[in-house]
Amino acid sequence: MASPVLKTSVSLSLLQRLLSPRPLKLSTSPTLPPRRRSAPAPATAGSLTVRSEVSFATGAHLIPHPKKVGRGGEDAFFVKNSHNGGVLGVADGVSGWAERNVDPSLFSKELMAHASSLAEDEEVSNDPQILLGKAHAATSSRGSATAIIAVLEKDGTLKIANVGDCGLRVIRKGRVIFCTSPLEHYFDCPFQLSSEALTQTYSDAVVCSVRLTVGDTVVVGSDGLFDNVFDQEIVSIVSASDDVVDAAKALADLASKHSLDSGFDSPYSLEARTRGFDVPAWKKVLGGKLTGGKPDDITVIVGRVTNS
């Protein structure tokens, strides 16, 4: 999670809000499920096929923030093979923890590793909200992260639990038929799972479901994708790609390109102006406006629904 590249100067207060690390937000929450400790390492990138009555052919790609390449960025994801269709997950570590000398990537990576290992737990019972809660309870690293988990059942039902501003789109026949919405306290401060006692939990997740059919494409990503790429661009790339690995890479590459373009009027800059963040009034008179992509870690999973 990072800040936009600005085309023109703005006031000090605006710069402080737009360019400061993503803040932490704490609030009272209920008790979490019992902890579980074992967890394999999360996935990196590549192609996986989930086999069942209805399955995902899946490609994934991750591009770290330009300043975080050395440690691989702060995003994490997993793709889990399941007898019931498959499970996809993305988490985005909150960069504000670096100010406390805590590596923000540790929490998100451990959270997704636990989610992967617990995906077929009997108590989870194909419920992404319960899976998110159990993974959170098992995570011992300090930090916090936004997260989304989507579970595909063998009958084609996709169940989704989302805390924060990771996102998901379902594309059918060249158009977006379903999308998630960010869950946030205020602009650029999303809900997040945390190691702190007083914070959001799985019970705060937005839970929804959508029925998929063979040929549908699901795109899951961190905010680094959706802050920099418009839905119509996502549809265009997905529709033009026969291979899901190629599609995931193309989307991540486009998001990375837009994120570094100070002249690009990105989804993030559009939303910032809508929320009242813009250039000073005298620059507006001269035709100026706040523009720019948002440099960030970028994670993309593309899953195409197929018959097993």
matplotlib code that plots the C-alpha trace (Angstrom):
import matplotlib.pyplot as plt

x = [0.0, 1.6, 0.8, 0.0, 2.4, 1.3, 1.3, 1.2, 1.9, -0.8, -1.2, 1.0, -2.0, -3.0, 0.5, 0.6, -2.6, -1.9, 1.8, 1.8, 1.8, -1.5, -2.7, -3.7, -7.3, -8.3, -11.8, -13.4, -14.1, -15.3, -13.1, -11.4, -11.5, -8.9, -5.3, -3.7, 0.0, 1.2, 1.3, 3.2, 4.8, 2.4, 2.4, 4.6, 3.5, 2.6, -0.2, -2.3, -5.4, -8.0, -9.8, -13.4, -16.9, -16.4, -12.8, -10.5, -7.7, -5.6, -2.7, -1.1, 1.4, 2.9, 5.0, 6.4, 6.5, 9.6, 11.1, 10.3, 11.6, 14.4, 12.1, 9.4, 6.8, 4.2, 1.4, 0.8, -1.6, -2.5, -4.4, -5.6, -6.7, -9.9, -12.3, -15.1, -13.7, -10.9, -10.0, -8.2, -6.8, -5.0, -3.7, -2.0, 0.3, -0.2, 2.9, 2.4, 4.0, 7.4, 7.3, 7.4, 10.3, 8.0, 8.2, 4.7, 5.1, 5.3, 1.7, 0.2, 2.4, 1.7, -2.1, -2.3, -0.1, -2.5, -5.5, -4.0, -3.4, -6.8, -8.8, -10.0, -10.5, -13.9, -14.8, -14.4, -17.0, -16.4, -17.1, -14.5, -15.4, -14.7, -11.5, -10.4, -11.1, -9.2, -6.2, -6.2, -6.4, -3.4, -1.2, 1.3, 3.4, 3.0, 1.3, -2.0, -3.4, -6.4, -7.6, -10.0, -10.8, -13.0, -14.2, -15.6, -18.0, -18.5, -21.9, -20.4, -21.2, -18.4, -18.5, -16.5, -15.3, -13.5, -11.9, -10.5, -9.7, -8.5, -11.0, -12.7, -14.4, -16.4, -16.3, -18.8, -19.1, -17.1, -18.5, -18.2, -21.3, -20.1, -17.6, -16.8, -16.6, -13.8, -14.6, -12.9, -13.0, -12.2, -10.4, -7.1, -7.7, -9.3, -10.6, -7.7, -7.0, -4.3, -2.1, -3.5, -6.2, -8.5, -9.1, -11.3, -11.9, -13.4, -16.9, -16.4, -15.9, -18.3, -19.7, -21.4, -21.8, -22.3, -23.2, -20.6, -20.9, -18.2, -16.3, -16.6, -13.4, -12.7, -10.0, -8.8, -6.2, -4.8, -5.6, -2.4, -4.4, -7.8, -6.3, -4.4, -6.5, -10.1, -12.6, -12.9, -9.2, -9.4, -12.2, -10.2, -7.1, -9.1, -11.2, -8.1, -6.2, -6.7, -4.1, -4.8, -1.1, -0.6, -3.7, -2.5, 0.9, -0.6, -2.9, 0.0, 2.2, -0.4, -1.1, 2.6, 2.9, -0.1, 1.2, 4.3, 2.6, 2.1, -0.2, -2.5, -5.9, -6.2, -9.1, -7.2, -6.8, -10.4, -11.6, -9.2, -10.8, -14.3, -13.3, -12.1, -8.4, -7.2, -4.9, -5.4, -8.3, -6.1, -4.6, -8.2, -8.9, -6.0, -7.3, -5.1, -6.3, -4.8, -3.7, -1.3, -1.1, -0.5, 2.8, 2.1, 2.6, 0.5, -1.0, -3.3, -5.0, -7.0, -9.2, -11.3, -14.2, -13.9, -15.5, -13.2]
y = [0.0, 3.3, 6.7, 8.2, 9.9, 13.5, 15.5, 18.9, 20.2, 20.2, 21.7, 20.3, 18.8, 17.0, 15.7, 14.5, 12.6, 11.2, 10.3, 9.0, 5.3, 3.6, 4.2, 1.6, 1.7, -0.1, -0.9, -3.3, -6.8, -10.3, -13.3, -15.1, -18.8, -21.2, -20.8, -23.3, -23.1, -25.2, -23.5, -24.0, -21.2, -19.2, -19.4, -17.1, -17.1, -19.4, -21.6, -24.0, -26.0, -26.8, -30.1, -30.8, -31.0, -27.3, -26.0, -23.0, -22.9, -20.3, -18.0, -15.5, -12.7, -10.5, -7.3, -5.7, -1.9, -0.5, 0.3, -3.1, -5.5, -6.7, -8.4, -9.3, -6.7, -6.9, -8.7, -12.5, -14.9, -18.6, -20.9, -24.1, -27.3, -28.6, -31.4, -28.8, -26.5, -24.4, -21.5, -18.2, -15.7, -12.4, -10.3, -6.9, -6.0, -2.5, -0.5, 1.7, -1.1, -0.2, 2.9, 0.5, -1.4, -4.3, -6.0, -5.5, -8.6, -11.1, -10.8, -11.0, -14.0, -15.9, -15.2, -16.5, -19.6, -20.5, -19.9, -22.3, -25.0, -24.7, -24.5, -28.1, -28.1, -29.7, -26.7, -24.4, -26.2, -24.1, -20.9, -18.2, -16.0, -18.9, -19.7, -16.0, -16.1, -19.3, -18.1, -14.8, -16.6, -18.8, -15.9, -14.9, -12.3, -8.6, -6.5, -6.2, -6.7, -6.4, -9.7, -11.4, -15.2, -16.7, -20.3, -22.1, -24.9, -27.8, -26.5, -23.2, -21.1, -18.6, -17.5, -14.4, -12.8, -9.5, -7.3, -4.0, -3.0, -6.1, -6.9, -9.3, -9.1, -11.7, -11.3, -13.0, -12.6, -9.3, -7.5, -7.3, -9.0, -8.8, -6.8, -6.3, -2.9, -1.7, -1.7, 1.3, 3.7, 6.6, 7.3, 5.2, 3.6, 0.2, -2.3, -4.7, -7.8, -7.2, -8.7, -6.0, -7.1, -4.3, -4.4, -5.8, -9.6, -12.1, -11.0, -7.6, -9.1, -8.3, -11.7, -12.4, -15.1, -15.3, -18.3, -18.9, -20.8, -22.4, -19.7, -17.1, -15.4, -14.3, -11.7, -11.3, -8.7, -6.3, -2.7, -2.2, -3.6, -1.9, 1.5, 1.6, -0.3, 0.4, -2.4, -1.9, -2.4, -5.6, -6.9, -6.0, -7.9, -10.9, -11.2, -11.1, -13.7, -17.4, -18.2, -17.2, -17.0, -14.5, -12.6, -12.3, -11.0, -8.6, -7.1, -6.8, -5.2, -2.7, -1.8, -1.3, 0.9, 3.1, 3.3, 5.1, 7.5, 10.9, 12.0, 9.0, 9.7, 6.6, 5.1, 6.1, 9.8, 9.9, 8.6, 11.0, 14.0, 12.6, 12.6, 16.2, 15.7, 17.9, 20.7, 24.3, 26.3, 28.6, 25.7, 24.4, 27.7, 27.1, 23.6, 21.7, 18.6, 15.8, 12.9, 10.0, 6.3, 4.8, 3.0, -0.2, -3.9, -5.5, -9.0, -10.5, -13.9, -14.9, -17.9, -19.3, -21.6, -24.9, -28.4, -30.8]
z = [0.0, -1.1, -2.5, -5.9, -8.2, -8.5, -11.8, -10.0, -6.6, -3.9, -0.4, 2.5, 4.2, 1.0, 0.5, 4.1, 3.7, 0.2, 0.6, 4.2, 4.8, 5.1, 8.8, 11.3, 12.5, 15.7, 17.0, 19.4, 18.0, 19.1, 20.1, 17.3, 16.6, 18.2, 16.9, 14.5, 14.0, 11.0, 7.6, 4.4, 2.5, 0.3, -3.5, -5.6, -9.2, -12.1, -13.4, -11.3, -12.3, -9.7, -10.6, -9.6, -11.2, -11.8, -11.6, -12.1, -14.6, -12.7, -13.4, -11.0, -11.1, -8.4, -9.0, -5.8, -5.2, -6.9, -3.5, -2.0, -4.7, -2.4, 0.0, -2.6, -1.6, 1.1, -0.8, -0.5, -2.2, -2.5, -4.9, -3.2, -4.9, -3.4, -4.0, -3.9, -6.7, -5.3, -3.1, -4.0, -1.5, -1.6, 1.3, 1.3, 4.2, 5.7, 5.1, 8.2, 10.4, 8.9, 11.1, 14.1, 12.6, 11.7, 8.3, 6.9, 4.7, 7.5, 8.6, 5.1, 4.1, 7.3, 7.0, 3.5, 4.4, 7.2, 4.9, 2.4, 5.0, 6.6, 3.4, 3.6, 7.4, 8.3, 10.5, 7.6, 5.5, 2.4, 4.3, 3.3, 6.4, 8.8, 6.9, 7.1, 10.9, 11.5, 9.4, 11.4, 14.7, 13.7, 12.6, 15.2, 13.3, 14.2, 11.6, 9.8, 6.3, 4.1, 2.7, 0.4, 0.1, -2.5, -2.4, -5.5, -4.8, -7.2, -8.3, -9.5, -6.4, -5.6, -2.0, -1.0, 2.2, 2.0, 4.7, 3.3, -0.3, -2.0, -4.8, -7.1, -10.5, -12.4, -16.2, -18.5, -22.2, -22.3, -19.3, -15.6, -14.0, -10.4, -8.3, -4.7, -3.0, -0.6, 3.1, 4.7, 7.7, 5.4, 2.2, 2.0, 5.4, 4.8, 7.3, 8.2, 10.1, 12.7, 15.4, 17.8, 20.2, 19.2, 15.5, 12.8, 12.6, 10.2, 11.5, 9.9, 6.5, 3.7, 2.7, -0.7, -3.3, -7.1, -9.3, -12.0, -15.3, -17.5, -19.4, -16.6, -15.6, -12.0, -11.4, -7.8, -6.8, -4.2, -4.4, -6.5, -9.4, -9.0, -8.0, -11.3, -13.9, -14.9, -15.2, -19.0, -19.3, -17.2, -19.5, -22.6, -21.5, -20.2, -23.3, -25.5, -23.6, -24.1, -21.4, -17.8, -17.0, -19.8, -18.7, -15.1, -16.2, -18.7, -16.0, -13.5, -16.1, -17.0, -13.4, -12.9, -15.9, -14.9, -11.3, -12.3, -14.8, -13.2, -16.1, -16.0, -14.6, -12.6, -10.6, -7.5, -8.5, -9.7, -6.3, -4.5, -6.3, -5.5, -1.8, -1.9, -2.5, -5.4, -6.4, -5.0, -6.4, -8.4, -10.3, -10.9, -12.6, -14.9, -15.7, -13.3, -11.4, -9.3, -11.5, -11.3, -10.7, -7.3, -6.9, -4.9, -4.7, -7.4, -7.1, -9.7, -9.8, -12.9, -12.7, -15.6, -14.8, -16.7, -16.6, -14.8]

ax = plt.figure().add_subplot(projection="3d")
ax.plot(x, y, z, "-o")
ax.set_aspect("equal")
plt.show()
